[in-house]
Amino acid sequence: MTVASFLAVAAGTLLLVYSGAVSRLAAQEASAPSSTRAIGAVKAINGTAITLTPDSGPAVDVTVQPGTRMVRVAPGEKTLKNAVPIQLTDIQVGDRILVGGKLSDDKSSLAASTVVVMKSTDLAARHEQDLQDWQKRGVDGLAKAVDPAARTVTVSLRGKDVVVHTSSSTAIRRYAPDSVKFDDAKPSTLAEVHPGDQVRARGERSPDGGELSAEEIVSGTFRNIAGTINAVDASSSSLTVQDLLSKKNIVIRVTQDSQLRKLPPELAQMMAKRLKGGAGAAGGAPTGGAAPGASSHGVADAGNAPAAGGSGYPSGGGMGARPGGPPDLQRLINRAPATSLAELHKGDAVVILSTEGTSSGGTAIQLVSGVEPILQAAPNAGQAMMLAPWSLGAPADAGGP
């Protein structure tokens, strides 16, 4: 893990290029004898000892020595030129740190020679700025066509095509096959984007909105599953669902990053009524959803306050629709109460958005129960419901767009 990588990961953008002082410091650390790096969050501080919870593996005890170099960097900085020297007392629990130093023989402690710090408050402020910028300048939908030679990808959203232009400076990333976290997205190329994939891009839009010059692109393949639970295995945090389309059993893993919701009966009935009347088929998926079993992507609007009404949902026939647009079912789903694996039972009907995974299963990104009336009214309801492989506002995906 280089200093540059730390800056990118901690900032949550993962899309910046670092050079200059960062490269020089990284080279110095790499050439130091017995040099080891650890990155993660500060769990505890006791005197000159820092307990570090790394991104992977067991906790590490970091010892700050009199000669340890400690600096603070702001999210978004491309070099360490503006890094500010700090003291141990400036570091707090929750801060992100990169430590370089000598690992003990038993590998349980690390004598720090360098500590690079990103304050948790700075990260929160940067994430909020990024979130707003993705919402303001971002587009998302299904990839309709990809032309690597022309460096373009055509994205279909709400019945309109947007041509996304890339350049040598465009940061392109792709979700891992079985991860729901943006931090796990890997550097990619336009050649890895295929028609039907989910694409989210951020950049400058043309005046008519038909083109976008992308600064960043994130893509991935996701699965939509509508079916009935056959079994719940709490020991492995998984459930087995019989897919309505394929009639096959699919094992879905549930992690702490998975978003589980349960629709209140009145909301499920309202959705079923609208879908049965053709709202879903008429374009209820605001970002151009795909049929169950295919990929489906959109942007969750979890941050919006519920509309006025006795149950916290839009009353009448509004269905959360944007002015002049189709019903925004995803927005309603994001307002539904959270549930847990323990509250799911055999026979429950669910709609699941999962990672690509394997043919036999994947990891749940979003699971919605209480959907029996909807599936009875519209067997293809998964097309209109599951629209958000990642959510800008979801705490489970705090590191990305």
N, C-alpha and C positions, 0 to 999 in steps of 0.2 A: 504494500500500500504506500504509494508516494504521497508527498505533501499535496501535490496537485489533486490527486484522487480524493484525499481527505477534504480539501476545500470544496470540491464538487459534491461529494456525498453529503457533507454536513450542511451545505447550503440548500440541499434538496433539489437543485436543478440538474445536477449530474451532466450538464451540457456545456460547461465552460472550458476554455483552453488556457492552460497556465504555462508560463515560461519565465525567463529571467531569473529573479532571485529564487523562485520556487525550484527551478531546475538545479540551480547551484546548490541550494540547501539539500535537496534530495540526493544529489551526487555526493555531497559531503557525508551524509548519513550512510549512504550505500557503501562508501569506501571505509567507513569506520570499522575497526575490528570487533567482531562479535555483536554487531549492531542488530537490534531487533526492533520492530515497530508494532505498536498496538493502537487500535482505534476503537472508540466507543463512547459511552456516556459515563459521567462521574456518578458513582453510586454513593460514595461516602468520603469524607475527608477527616482525618484524625492526625493532628500535628503536621508532620511532613509526609504523611502517608496518604495516598489517594487510592481508593478502591475503584477500579475501572471495570465496568460491565462491557465487554467487547461485543462487536456485532456478531461474532461467532465464538464459541468456546467458553470455558469457565472464566470466572472473575480473575483479575490480575491485580496484585498489590504493587502500586507504583511508589517508589521512594524518590522524593525530590531532594536533591543534593545542593550544597551551597553553590556549586558552579552550574547548576541546571539553567539552561536558557529557556525562558517562558515568554511567549508572545501571544497577543490576541489579534485575530484577523476578523474582518467583517465579511458576512456573506456577500458574494459577488465580486470580491477582489480577485484579480487575475495573477497577482504576484504578492510576494511578502514585502514589497517596498514600503507599503503603508502599515505594516504590522507594528503594533504598539507593545513595548515591553511591559510586563505585568508582574505582580507578586503572587505568591501562593494564596494569599488572602483574597485575591480577586477572583479566584476560581470557586464556583458554587456547584452544588449537587444539581445534576441535570444538564450541565454544560457538555458539549462535545469536545473531545480532545484527541490529538494524535501524539503519541509518546514514542520517542526514539531513545534507545539506550541499551544497556547490557542485561540480558536475561540471566536469572540465577540458575544454578545447576539443576535445581528441582523444578524449574520453569514456573514457579508460583509467584515470583516477584520480578520487578523490572526496575533497575537503577536508571533513572531518567537523565539523559544528557540534554534533551530538547523536549519541550511541551508546547504544542500549537493548540490554541484554544479558540472555539467559537461559542459565544455565549448563547444560552438557550433563549434569552429574550431577543437577541439579534436574529436568531433563526426563525422565531415565531413572527417577527415583524417582516422578515424577508418572504416567508411563506405566504403571508397575507397579501403582500404586494404581488407575488407570482400568481396567486389564485385570482386576484382581480384582473391581472393582465391576461391570463388565459381566458377568462370569461369575456373580456373586452375584445381581444384580438384573435381569439381562437376559433377554429372551425372543427367540426367532428362529424364523422359519418362513415359510410361504407365505401371502400375503394372500388370504383367502377372500372377504372382502366389505369394501367401503369406503363409509362414509357421511359425506361432508364436512359435511352439515348437522348431524349429531349429533356430529361431530368424533371418530368412532371408526373403527378398522380392526380387523377380526377376523382373527387370525392362527392358522393351523392348524399345530400342532406335535405330533408323536408321537400323532396320532389325537385330540388334544384341542384345542378352540377356546379361545382367549384373546382377550377383547375389550380392545383397547388404547384408552384414552381420552386425548385430547389437549386442550390448552387454549391460550390465547393465549401462554402462556409456554413451551410445548413447542418445543424446537429441532428442526426437521425438515430433513433433508438428503437429497440423492439422488446416487447415483453417476453420474459422467459416462458417456456411452454407450461410450467406448472407453478407459477407464482402470481399472486395478486398484488404485489407491491411494485410501485414504480422504481424504487431503489434497486430492484433486481433486474430492471431493463438493461439490455446490453447494447453497446454501440453496434449499429447496423448500417445497411446500405439500402438504397431505393430498390435494388434488385430483389431484396427479400420481401418486399411488399407485393401482395398478390390481390387480384380482384376478389372481393368478398371479405377482405381483412378490414378490421376497424382501424381508422386513422384519425389522429388528432394532430392538428398543425397550428402553429402560432406564428404570426407575422403581419405584414401590411396588406390590407385588402384593397382591391381596386375600387374606384368610385361606385361601379355598378354591382360590386360584391361577387362578380363571377370569377375573379382570380385572386390568388394570394401568394405573395413572395415569402416563403417560409424561412424563419430563423430556426425553428425546431419542428421535428416531426416525431411522433410516437405511434407505433403500430403494433398490432397483435391479432391473434386468432382466438376467438372465444366461442363457447358453446351455449346454446339455449336449450334447456330441457324442461318439458312439462310432463308431469306424471304423478304416480302414487307411490308413497313410501312403503316398501316391503319390509324393511328392518332398520333399526337404529342401534348402533354399537357405540355406547358411551366410552368403552375402554380404548377404542381407536379413534374416537371423535369422527365417526363417519356414519353415513346412512346409505342404504341401497334403495334406489328409485327405479321403478319400471317406467321407461319412457313411452309415452302414448303413441309416438310415431313408429319407432322401431320395435316396440314390444320387448326390448332387451332390458336386462337389469344393468344399471350403471351405479358404480360405487363413487360416492361424492365425499371427499374429505372436508371437514369443517375446521377452520383454524381461528385464532383470535382475530385475524384480519377479515374474516368472512362477516358480511352484514346479513343478519337474519331479521326478517320483519313478518308480522302477522296482520293481515288485513282485518279490520273490524267488519262484522257482518253487513252493516249498512253501507260501508264503502264497497265491499265486494259485490253486493247486489246492485249498487249504482253503476259500477264498472261493467257488470254483466249485462245490464240493460242497454248501456250505450254500445257495447261491443256486438251484442246480438242485433242491434239496429244498424250495424254496418260501420260504426265509428272506427273500429280497429282496422277494418279492411280499407277504409277510405283514407288511411294514412295516420292512424292513431299514434304510430311511432314517430315522434318528432324528429328523429335523426335517421329515419330509414331503416327500421329494424328488419331482421331476417327471420325466416321461418324457424320453428323449433328444430334444433339439431344443427342449425347453421350459425355463423357468427352474428353477433348483435352488439352494437355499441352506441353510446351516447354520453351525455353529460348529466350527471345527477345534479339537482338543484337543492341539495340538502339544507342550504343555508337560508332559504326563503321561509318567512314566517307563514304559518297556516292562515288561510283566508278566513274571513268571518263566517261563523256558522256554529250550530250547537255542538258538532263533533270535531270542530277544528278543520273541516274539509269544505271546499267550495260547495255552496248550496245550489239547488236547481240543476240546470244542464251545463254549467260552466266547465266542469271536469278539469279545472286548472288550465284551461286553454289560454295560450297567448293571444293577444288581440289579433283577430283575423286568421288565427292558426288552428290546428287540430288539437284535440285534448292532450294534455301533457300528463300521461299516466305515470311516468317515472317520478314526477314531482309529487304526486299523491302517494306513491309507494314509499318515497323517502320520508313522508310524514307519518306513516303507519308506526305503531308501537313496535319496539324491539322485542324479539323473542330469543329463545335459546334452544340448543340441541335437546335438552332435557324435556322441553315442552312439545317436542315433535313425537308423533306416534305412528305405528303401522296403520295404513289406510288413509292417512292425511294426504290431501292433494297439494302439490307444491309446484312452483315454477322456479327454476334455478338458472342462474347465469354462472358458468364455471370457466376455469381456465381450459386451454386446449387439451392438456393432459394426454391420456392415451385413449384407445378405443373403448376401454373398459371403465374409465372414470377420470375424474379431475378434482380440482379444488374449488369449493364454492366461493365465488366473489359476492354474490347476492342470492339469498333464498327468501322466497315469499310463500307463506302458508296462508290458510284461510281462503284459498282461491277456488274452492269447489264450484260455487255458482258461476264463476267466470269460465272455467273449463267446460262446464256443461253448456253454457251459452255459446261459446266460441272455442272449438277445439284448437284453433291456431292462436289462442290468446297470447301465447308466449311471444309472438311477433310484436305485439303492442306493449307488452308489459316490461320486458327485461331490456333495458336500454343503456345500462351504465357499467361497463367493465371497470372503469375507474371513476372516482368521484372527486371533484376538486375540493369539496369540503369535508370529505370523510376522514375521521381521525385515523382510520386504519391505513390510510394512504397519505399520511401527512408529508411524505417526502417528495411528492411529485405533482404533476398537473391534474 
